[in-house]
Amino acid sequence: MNNLETPISLVRPGLIEFGTGVAARLGAWAAGKRYRRVLVISDAFNATRTGVLGLSGEVTVYGDVKAEPDTSDLDRVLRVAEDAEADLIVGFGGGSAMDLAKLAAVLVGSSQRLADVVGAGKVAEPRKAALAQVPTTSGTGSEAGIRALVTDPETKAKLAVESIHMLGDIAVIDPALTFTVPPKVTAATGVDALAHCVEAFTNRKAHPAIDIYAIEGARLVGRYLARAVRDGGDAEARAGLSLASLYGGYCLGPVNTAGGHALAYPLGTRWHVAHGAANALIFPHVLAFNTPAVPEKTRTVLEALGLPASESVESIFDAAHGFCASLGIEMKLRQLGVLANDLGTMADDAFAIRRLLDNNPRDLSRADILAIYEAAF
């Protein structure tokens, strides 16, 4: 684990607007910057309510973002973006919309293509359009980060791009936009935010400058997630989750996630399980597995969630599993349509994601990964 003397780089969007009812501040900001042509990248539902953003000028809306987008989805977005010639690109939706907005912002008008920028620091030049991010779920934290992911449909692998040029000029986080999120999605995305925080907190690269956000994000999820699942219109609970998601986003840049996300990704790429649901199902397994390597931090996580602390790995698993299951989250792979004969291939996929597994506080072998999948089946 890193200490206070370890160098770390922290980045944030240039401006963050946070609070119930702030969505229209985006339009005021854009007008002040004299942006005339705006492209909003969104899903079908949010495409119908872009008016809340208060945007003026020539506004083009791409409203066909799907969960777990692949390279063909990105190609469609890029074609629309090239035609729009926007001076402002807005990601309006969940992580998929915001990630596609990031990629569109750096690829449109550039000589580079996706293959050129996969990896860290490979975007060669600043983007030509401004970038705004407006989340409508509380989970991904993508509004605060510099990473974007799309799936390669041939290899079923996530292609990750990381660049400071994908940092938003503004993030507008209005919890009111999340009031309509259904209970099951609220639960899954909330545990995704939790996983970002916990995986950063227990990470080999963990740092005190990030720990403070990570553990407070976990506390916010522990305090507010069940409330928001019970009552989607609970404004305080929704605001608490929006803040937890933002804090999780703060964790992703300098520290990033670890084993939990590595094991969750194949559920999305191979079986199209929503990212939040995949992370929620895997979360208790990896938390318990990692406990011997980070016992004190695991105890702190359990306390943050209001769960009984324990030295027993089995008790820790039971507590975390019960927390997720009590929210109505499906906790068995077979109930999500995953077939038993695919678990080995999924283990191969997950074991190859070294950029995340190398962050895990305890080494995860392929056999360990397969054993977790089998236990979750």
C-alpha positions in Angstrom: 0.0 0.0 0.0 1.2 3.5 -0.8 2.0 6.0 1.9 2.0 9.8 2.1 5.4 10.0 0.4 4.3 8.2 -2.8 3.7 10.6 -5.7 0.1 10.8 -7.0 -1.6 12.8 -9.7 -5.2 14.0 -9.1 -7.5 15.4 -11.8 -11.0 16.8 -11.7 -13.3 18.3 -14.3 -12.7 22.0 -14.7 -16.1 22.8 -13.1 -18.4 20.6 -11.1 -22.0 21.7 -10.6 -23.6 19.5 -7.9 -27.1 19.6 -6.4 -30.8 19.0 -7.0 -32.1 21.1 -9.8 -28.7 22.2 -11.3 -29.2 20.5 -14.7 -30.0 23.7 -16.5 -26.7 25.3 -15.4 -25.1 23.4 -18.3 -27.0 25.5 -20.8 -26.1 28.7 -19.0 -22.4 27.6 -18.9 -22.5 26.7 -22.6 -24.1 30.0 -23.6 -21.4 31.9 -21.6 -18.7 30.0 -23.6 -20.6 30.9 -26.8 -20.9 27.3 -27.9 -23.3 27.3 -30.9 -23.4 23.7 -32.1 -24.0 21.0 -29.5 -24.1 17.2 -29.8 -25.8 15.3 -27.0 -24.9 11.6 -26.8 -27.6 9.7 -24.9 -29.8 6.7 -24.6 -33.3 6.5 -25.8 -35.0 7.5 -22.6 -32.7 10.5 -21.7 -32.8 11.7 -25.3 -36.5 12.6 -24.7 -35.6 15.0 -21.8 -32.6 16.9 -23.1 -34.6 20.1 -22.5 -33.7 20.0 -18.8 -30.2 20.9 -19.8 -31.2 24.3 -21.0 -29.1 24.1 -24.1 -29.5 26.7 -26.9 -28.2 27.0 -30.5 -28.1 24.1 -32.9 -28.5 20.9 -30.8 -28.1 17.5 -32.3 -29.2 14.5 -30.2 -27.9 11.0 -30.7 -30.2 8.9 -28.7 -29.3 5.3 -29.5 -26.7 4.5 -26.8 -27.0 0.9 -25.5 -25.6 -0.6 -22.4 -22.1 -2.2 -22.8 -21.4 -0.5 -26.2 -19.1 -2.1 -28.6 -16.9 -0.7 -31.4 -19.8 -0.6 -33.9 -21.8 1.6 -31.5 -18.8 3.9 -31.3 -18.6 4.0 -35.1 -22.2 5.2 -35.3 -21.6 7.9 -32.8 -18.5 9.1 -34.6 -20.4 9.4 -37.9 -23.1 11.5 -36.2 -20.4 13.6 -34.5 -18.6 14.2 -37.7 -21.8 15.5 -39.4 -22.7 17.6 -36.3 -19.4 19.5 -36.3 -20.2 20.4 -32.7 -18.1 22.7 -30.6 -19.6 21.1 -27.4 -20.2 17.4 -26.9 -22.4 16.3 -24.0 -22.6 12.8 -22.5 -26.0 12.6 -21.0 -26.9 9.3 -19.4 -25.1 6.4 -17.6 -21.5 5.4 -18.1 -22.0 4.1 -21.6 -23.2 7.5 -22.9 -20.4 9.4 -21.0 -17.7 7.0 -22.3 -18.9 7.4 -25.9 -18.9 11.1 -25.5 -15.3 11.1 -24.3 -14.2 9.0 -27.2 -16.1 11.1 -29.7 -14.5 14.3 -28.3 -11.0 13.1 -28.9 -11.5 11.1 -32.1 -13.6 13.5 -34.2 -11.4 15.7 -36.2 -8.3 13.7 -35.3 -6.0 11.7 -37.5 -6.1 8.9 -34.8 -8.6 6.1 -34.7 -9.7 3.9 -31.8 -6.9 1.4 -32.4 -4.3 4.1 -32.1 -5.5 5.3 -28.6 -6.3 2.1 -26.7 -4.2 2.1 -23.6 -2.9 4.9 -21.4 -1.7 8.3 -22.7 -1.9 7.5 -26.4 -4.3 10.3 -27.4 -1.8 12.5 -29.2 -3.5 15.9 -29.2 -6.1 18.0 -27.3 -9.6 17.6 -28.5 -11.2 20.2 -30.8 -14.6 20.2 -29.0 -15.5 21.0 -25.4 -16.8 18.1 -23.3 -19.6 18.1 -20.7 -20.8 15.2 -18.7 -24.2 14.8 -17.1 -24.9 11.5 -15.3 -28.4 10.2 -14.9 -27.5 7.2 -12.8 -25.4 6.9 -9.6 -22.7 4.3 -10.2 -20.1 4.7 -12.9 -18.5 8.0 -11.8 -17.5 8.4 -15.4 -18.2 12.2 -15.2 -15.1 12.6 -13.1 -12.6 10.4 -14.9 -10.3 10.1 -17.9 -11.1 6.6 -18.9 -13.5 5.2 -21.5 -14.3 1.6 -22.4 -15.9 -0.1 -25.4 -16.1 -3.8 -26.2 -14.4 -5.5 -29.1 -17.2 -7.8 -30.5 -14.7 -10.2 -32.0 -12.5 -10.8 -28.9 -15.2 -10.0 -26.3 -12.6 -7.9 -24.5 -13.0 -4.4 -23.1 -10.9 -1.8 -24.9 -9.8 0.8 -22.4 -8.6 4.3 -23.4 -7.1 6.6 -20.8 -6.2 10.2 -21.5 -6.1 13.5 -19.8 -7.7 14.9 -23.0 -10.9 13.0 -22.1 -11.4 14.9 -18.8 -14.6 16.9 -18.9 -14.6 20.7 -19.0 -17.7 20.6 -16.8 -19.6 17.9 -14.9 -23.2 18.6 -14.0 -24.5 16.2 -11.3 -28.2 16.7 -10.6 -29.6 14.0 -8.3 -33.1 14.8 -9.6 -32.2 13.2 -12.9 -31.9 9.9 -11.1 -35.4 9.9 -9.5 -36.8 7.8 -12.3 -34.1 5.1 -12.2 -35.9 1.8 -11.3 -35.2 0.1 -8.0 -33.2 -2.8 -9.5 -31.0 -0.5 -11.5 -30.6 1.9 -8.5 -29.4 -1.1 -6.4 -26.9 -2.4 -9.0 -25.4 1.0 -9.9 -25.2 1.8 -6.3 -23.1 -1.3 -5.6 -21.0 -0.4 -8.7 -20.2 3.0 -7.0 -19.4 1.0 -3.8 -17.1 -1.3 -5.7 -15.1 1.6 -7.2 -14.6 2.9 -3.7 -13.8 -0.4 -2.0 -11.5 -1.6 -4.8 -9.5 1.7 -4.7 -9.4 1.6 -0.9 -8.0 -1.9 -0.7 -5.8 -1.5 -3.9 -2.1 -2.1 -4.1 -1.9 1.5 -5.3 -4.1 2.8 -2.5 -3.1 6.3 -1.3 -4.3 8.5 1.6 -5.2 11.2 -0.8 -7.8 8.9 -2.3 -8.7 6.8 0.7 -10.6 9.7 2.2 -13.0 9.8 -0.9 -13.1 6.0 -1.1 -14.2 5.3 2.4 -16.6 8.3 2.5 -18.2 7.0 -0.7 -18.7 3.6 0.9 -20.3 5.3 3.9 -22.7 7.2 1.7 -23.7 3.9 -0.1 -24.2 2.3 3.3 -26.3 5.1 4.5 -28.5 5.9 1.5 -28.6 3.0 -1.0 -31.4 1.0 0.6 -33.4 4.2 1.1 -33.2 5.1 -2.6 -34.2 1.5 -3.6 -37.3 1.8 -1.3 -38.2 5.3 -2.5 -36.8 6.6 -5.7 -38.0 10.1 -4.9 -36.1 10.3 -1.7 -34.1 13.5 -2.6 -31.6 13.2 0.2 -30.8 9.5 -0.5 -30.5 10.3 -4.3 -28.1 13.1 -3.5 -26.0 10.9 -1.2 -25.7 8.3 -4.0 -24.8 10.9 -6.6 -22.0 12.1 -4.3 -20.8 8.5 -3.7 -20.7 7.9 -7.4 -18.7 11.1 -7.9 -16.3 10.1 -5.2 -15.9 6.7 -6.8 -15.0 8.5 -10.0 -12.3 10.4 -8.1 -10.9 7.0 -7.2 -10.7 5.7 -10.8 -8.0 8.1 -12.1 -5.1 7.8 -9.8 -5.8 4.4 -8.3 -8.4 2.5 -10.4 -10.3 -0.7 -9.7 -8.9 -4.2 -9.2 -10.0 -7.8 -9.1 -13.7 -7.2 -8.7 -14.0 -5.3 -12.0 -11.8 -7.8 -13.8 -14.1 -10.6 -12.9 -17.2 -8.6 -13.7 -16.2 -7.5 -17.2 -16.7 -11.0 -18.9 -20.3 -11.0 -17.6 -20.9 -7.9 -19.7 -18.9 -8.7 -22.8 -20.0 -12.3 -23.1 -23.5 -12.3 -21.5 -24.5 -8.7 -21.8 -25.1 -8.4 -18.0 -25.4 -4.7 -17.1 -22.1 -3.5 -15.6 -23.6 -2.6 -12.3 -25.4 -5.9 -11.9 -22.2 -7.8 -12.7 -20.1 -5.8 -10.2 -22.8 -6.3 -7.5 -22.9 -10.1 -8.0 -19.1 -10.4 -7.8 -18.5 -7.8 -5.0 -18.9 -10.0 -1.9 -16.8 -12.8 -3.4 -13.8 -10.6 -4.1 -14.1 -8.6 -0.9 -14.0 -11.9 1.1 -11.1 -13.3 -1.0 -9.0 -10.2 -0.4 -9.6 -10.1 3.3 -6.4 -12.0 4.4 -4.3 -9.4 2.5 -6.1 -6.3 3.9 -7.9 -7.3 7.1 -8.0 -3.8 8.7 -9.2 -2.1 5.6 -11.9 -4.8 5.1 -13.0 -4.2 8.7 -13.3 -0.5 7.9 -15.4 -1.2 4.8 -17.8 -3.4 6.8 -18.2 -0.7 9.4 -18.8 1.9 6.7 -21.6 -0.2 5.4 -23.1 -0.7 8.9 -22.3 -4.4 8.8 -20.8 -6.5 11.6 -17.0 -6.6 11.5 -15.5 -10.1 11.7 -12.1 -11.9 11.3 -13.8 -14.8 9.5 -13.7 -14.7 5.7 -16.9 -16.7 5.6 -18.7 -14.2 7.9 -17.4 -11.3 5.8 -18.8 -13.0 2.6 -22.1 -13.6 4.3 -22.4 -10.0 5.4 -21.5 -8.5 2.0 -23.7 -11.0 0.1 -26.6 -10.3 2.4 -26.2 -6.5 1.9 -26.4 -6.9 -1.9 -29.2 -9.6 -1.8 -31.3 -7.4 0.5 -31.4 -4.8 -2.2 -33.1 -7.2 -4.6 -29.9 -7.9 -6.7 -29.7 -11.2 -8.4 -26.7 -13.0 -6.9 -26.5 -16.2 -8.9 -24.9 -16.4 -12.4 -27.2 -19.1 -13.6 -30.2 -16.8 -13.0 -28.6 -14.3 -15.3 -28.5 -16.8 -18.2 -24.8 -17.6 -17.8 -24.0 -21.2 -18.8 -21.8 -23.4 -16.6 -19.7 -24.5 -19.6 -18.7 -20.9 -20.2 -17.2 -20.3 -16.8 -13.7 -21.5 -17.9 -13.7 -19.1 -20.9 -14.8 -16.3 -18.6 -11.9 -17.2 -16.2 -9.5 -17.0 -19.1 -10.9 -13.6 -20.1 -10.7 -12.2 -16.6 -7.2 -13.5 -15.9 -6.0 -11.6 -19.0 -7.1 -8.3 -17.6 -3.7 -7.5 -16.0 -4.3 -3.8 -15.8 -6.8 -4.5 -13.0 -5.6 -7.8 -11.6 -2.2 -6.4 -10.9 -3.9 -3.8 -8.6 -5.5 -6.5 -6.5 -4.2 -6.7 -2.9 -4.1 -10.5 -3.2 -2.9 -12.4 -6.2 -5.8 -14.0 -8.1 -4.8 -17.0 -10.1 -6.9 -18.4 -12.9 -8.0 -21.2 -10.6 -9.0 -18.6 -8.0 -11.1 -16.8 -10.5 -12.8 -20.0 -11.7 -13.5 -21.0 -8.1 -15.3 -17.6 -7.6 -17.3 -18.0 -10.7 -18.3 -21.5 -9.7 -19.3 -20.3 -6.2 -21.3 -17.5 -7.8 -23.0 -19.9 -10.3 
